Amino acid sequence: MTAETTTRPISLFDMKAQQALIRPEIDRRIAAILDSGAFINGPDVRECEAKLAEFAGVAHAVGVSSGTDALQIAMMAEGIGAGDAVFLPAFTYTATAEVPLVLGATPVFVDVEENGFNIDLADLENRIALVKAEGRLRPRAVVGVDLFGRPADWPKLQEICAREGMFALDDAAQAFGGALHGKKLGGWADATALSFYPTKTLGCYGDGGAILTNDAARAELYRSLRTHGEGKTRYEVERTGMNGRLDSIQAAILLCKLPLLEQELKDRARVAAHYNRRLAGHVVVPTEMEGAQSAWGLYSVLLPDAETRSKVQAAMQAQGVPSAIYYPKPLHHQPAYAAAHREGLRQGPPLPVSEQVSQRILALPMHPYLDEAQLDRVCDALISGL
């Protein structure tokens, strides 16, 4: 172990180390796009879509402008809107909930598992039954979020959706590369939304996203909706769509990064295993469902309470170790969603796990380029603050 290794700065996410490996190929691809002028839906986009689909083991990948737009286009294609209930976890990023509201639908927040952080299936079943009993909204969709990269229980989610006649949408924004029972995320739900925000497991250098599906009719509809609802020709408008295209330069960045992804996923698993070994017994470390392979988009632990979390964060900061809180409030406590929460289920039970997890969660540095000395520094700094 060298002095340079032990003192090298630690980043929550490190995109520079990865870029150093592929910079010549990035420059080559961008220069080719600048020369061609094919900036929107060019050959790089089509090549990227084909390789994303191949990696995920699905028939179709449709590149779009962000993970949020991926969720919106997928729901627009199902005609989800006013009077529809969309069930989703109360503990996740805001995009999952804002899309149903933008479309006029009503998000119904569901509690999450205490250690896995994904949607709680028993609570989901209960809330579907309550919505049906109230009779004001139609149960139309479930958005299962693979939070922090850990796959949700998709066989059971699909079973519930099939029984209830609901659309199953996988929000895998933090989980591209994750797998369940040997099958990669992307092929479990009716459609899967990806985000390529720069800090994701596969990220571009701006905003970008994609929708994965095995349904050819859905894929064709997604391509129309992302381009203003156009039909066979540019000025044939068949439906109301949006401007949600993936640009060629971002597709080129993804093509440069994709060959690194398998090894990076292994290195993310190495980082998580190191944290688990060092931190188990000091904090609550994340668990994996049997048969699941997390993409480890984030690594988050649970501390006893908010006061302890603040103390630990201060100790880590003093030692030059970053941390972050994903997320400090459950969605039903956010001002933007308070009214929707009240209307979604007027007699709904509380969401205690989502509320307490938000007060205890702490994310540690997670990227493929952390060495063992850095990981030990993170663990030592955290333990020193307890």
N, C-alpha and C positions, 0 to 999 in steps of 0.2 A: 504494500500500500504506500503510495507516494504522498509527499506533503501536498502536491498539487491536487491530487485526488481528494484528500480529506478537507481541503479548504475551498474547493471550487464552489461558486455560488449555487444555491438551490432555487429552482423555479417551480412554481405550481404547475405550469405547463412549459415545455421547452420545444419551440418550433425551429430554433436556429440550428440545433444539432442535426435535426432531420434534414433541413434545407441544405446544409453543407454537403450531404451525401448525394444530392440530386440537382444541385444548382446548374451544372452545365446542361442537363436535359431540360430543365425548366426554361433556361434562356433560349435553347434551340427551338422548343415548341412555341414559345411566345413570339419569337422572331418570325417563325413560319406563319403564324396567324396574322401578325402585322403586315407581312408581305401579301398574304392572300386576301385580306379584308373580310374574311368570313367570321365576323365577330359574334353573330347570333345564330344558334342552331346550326353551326357549321360542322364539318367532318369530325372535329374533335369531340363534339357533343355526342354524335352518333357512336363513335368509337368508345367513348366513356360509358354510355348506356349499355353497350354490348358487354363490356368487361365487368361492369357492376353486376349485371344480371348473371354472368358466368360465375363470378365470385360467390354470389349469394345462392346460386343454384335455383334461380327462378327464370321464368320465360321472358319477362319484360321488366325493363327499368326505364322510367321516364324522368329525364332531368328537369328540374324546376329551380326557381330562383332562391328558395330557402326552405328550411324545414317547416316553417309555419305555413308557407304556401303549399307544401306537400300535403299537410293536414287539410288545408282548406279545399284544394282541388279534389282530394279523395272524398270529402264529405259533399262537395257540390255535385260530384258525379252520381251520388246516391240520392240527390234531391232532398237532402236534410235541411230542414228549415223550421218555420213557425209551427209550434205544437209538438215538436219532437223533443224527446229526452235523450241526451247523450251522457252516458255514464263514464266517469273518469276519476282517477285518483285525486284526493284532496291535497296530497303532498307531491307536487311536481312543479315544473316550470310553467309560467303563465300561458305560453302559446297553446298548450293543450286545451285550456279552458276558453281562451279568447276566440278561437275559431268558431265553435258552436254559436257563441253570442253574435259574432259578426254575421253569421248566416241566419240569425233569427231564431235559432234553436235554444234550448235551455240545458246548461250543464247541470248534471246531478252528481254531486261530489260523494265519493266512496272512500271509506277509510282504507289504510294500508297495513301491511304486515309490520310488526315491530322491528324485526331484524333484517328482513329482506327489502322493505320499503316499497314493494309493489302492491298492486291492488289486492285487497282482501276479498277472496271469493265468497265467503259466507256473508259478508256485509253487502257485497254486490247483489247476491241473490235476494237478500232481504229488501234492499232498496228497489230492485226491479218489481218485487211483489207489492211494495207500498205505492209505487207510482201507478201500477195497474189498478190497485184498489182505490186510489184517489180519483183516477179516471180523467184527469185534466190533460195529461200528456201521453203521447205514444212512445213507448220504449223503442228507439230506432237504432242506436249504436252503442258500442262499448269501445272506448279508447284504452287499450292496455299499454301502459308505459313500461318499458324495460329500463327502470330507473338506475342511473349510474353505471349502466352496462349489463346489469343482471337480468336475464330473461324472465319475463312473467310466465305464469303457468298457462301456456297457450293451448295445450290440448283441452284443458278444462274450460278456458275462456271460449274456445271455439264451440265446445259442447253446449255451453250456456247460450251463446249467440244463435246457434242452429236451432235449439229448442224454442227460443223466443222470437225467431225471425228477425234478428238484429244483425247489422253490419259490424264485423270485427275489424278494427283498425289498430295496427301496431304502431305506436309512436316509439320508434327505435333510434331516436335522435342521438342518444348517448351510447348506443349499443351495436353499431355496425361491426360485424365480425363475430358477435356472440352466437352461441348455438345452444340447441336443446335437443337431447337424445340424438346427437350426431347430425342434426339438421340445422343449418344456419338460419338465423332470423331473416325474415324476408319471405319465407314460404309458408309460414304458419297461419297468418291472418289472411283475410280477404285482400287486404292491401297493407303495405308497410311504408311508413313515412320516414325518410332519412334527412338529417341535417348535416351539411358539410361546413358548418361554422368552423373557423380555424382551429379551435381547441378540441374538436371531436376526434374520435379514433381514426377517422379519415376526414381530413379537413382541407378546404381550399384556402385561398388568401383573400377571401371576401365572403359574401353570402352565397349559399348554394344548397341544393337539396335534391332529392329524388323520391319517386314512388315506385315500389316494387310490387309486382303482382304476377300471378299465373293466369290471369283472366285476360284474354286478348281483347274482348269488347271493352273492358274497363281501361286497359292501356290506351286503346284508340281514343276513348273519351277523354282521358287525362291529357293526351297530346293536343286535342282540340281546345280543351278548357284553358291550358296554359298559354295559348296563343289566341286570346280574345274570342274563343268559340268558333274559330274558322273551320270550314269544311274541306273539300278536296282542293280548293284553290284559295289563295290568300284573301280574296275579297268576297268569298262566299261565307257568310256568317250564319251558322246553323243554330247557335245558342248563345246565351250570355256567358262569357268567360272572363278572363282576366289576363293581365300581362305578368306571366309567371315563368318566364323562360330562363334556362341556365345558359350563361354566356360562354363563349368558346374558350376564353382565357382561363376561366375557373375550371372548365372541363379538362383543359390541358394540365393544370396543376394536379388535379385528381389522378390523371393518367400517369404522371410522374411518381405520385405517392403510392399508388395501389400496389406495385410490386414489393413495397416494403411492409405491407400490412400484416402478412402472416407472421413474420418474425417480430414485428412490433407487438402483436397480440400476445405472443409467447413472453416477450419481455414485460409487458404489463402484468401478466400472470405471475411472473417472477417477483415483481415489485410487490404485488398484493400478498404473495406467500411470505415474503420477508416481513412485511408489516404484521401479518397475522401471527407469525412466530414470536416477534418481539413484543407485541402489544396485547396479546391475549392474556387475560388476568389483570390487566391494568385498565382497559376500556372494553366496551362491547365492540367486537370486530364484526365485519359483515359476513353473512353466511351465504352459501350457494345451495340452491335447490338440487336435489339428486338428479343427475343427468344433465345439469346445466353447465355451460361454459360461458362465464361472464366475459364481456369485452373489456371490463374495467375502465370504462370511460372516466369514472371518478372513483376514488377510494375514500369512504366516509366511515367514521367511527361514532359511537354514541358515548357521551360523557354523562355523569350523573344528573347534571342540571345546568341551567344557563350560567349560574355564577361560576361553577367549576370551568365551564367552557371559556368564559372570559379570562379567567386566571391562566388557563393553559395557553390560550392564544397569545396573551401578553408574554408569557415565558418563551414561547416559540419565536415570537417577533424579536425579542431581545437577543436571541441567538441566531438571527438571520434566517429563520425558517418560516416560510409563508404557510398560510392556511386560509380556508374560506368556509362560508356557511351557505350550503345549498340544502334547504331554503329557510330563511328566518321566520316566515309565516306560512301556514297552510293557505291554500287558495280561498277557502270560504271565509277567511279573516281579512282578505284583501278588499279594500274599498270598492274596487271595480266589480267584484263578484258578489258582494253582500246581498244585493237585491235578488240576483239570480238564484243564490243559495236559498233564500227564503221562499222564492216562488217554485223552485224545482221540486221541493218535497216539503210541504207545509207541516207535516207531522213527522219529519225525519228525525232519527236518533242522532245523538252527538257523534263527533269524529275524534275520539280521545287520543288514538295513537298518532294521528297526523299532528295533533296539537302538541303532544309531548315530544315527539321526535324533532319537531322544528326548534325546540328549546335545547336539545341535546346534541344535535348533529354537528360534526366538524369534518371537513374535507382536508385531506393531506396532499402533498405533492404527488401527482400521478402522471407519469409519462414514461416512454420506453427507454429513456437515456439516463435514468438514475442509476448510479453505481452503488455498491454495497456500503461504502463509507458514507455516502450521502444519506442513504436510507437509515443507517445507524444514527446519524446526526439528527434526522427527523424524529426518530423514536426516542432518543435520549432527551431531546428538547421537550417533547410532549410529556414524557414521564416526569421530567423535572418540575413541570407545572402542576402536577396532581397534588 
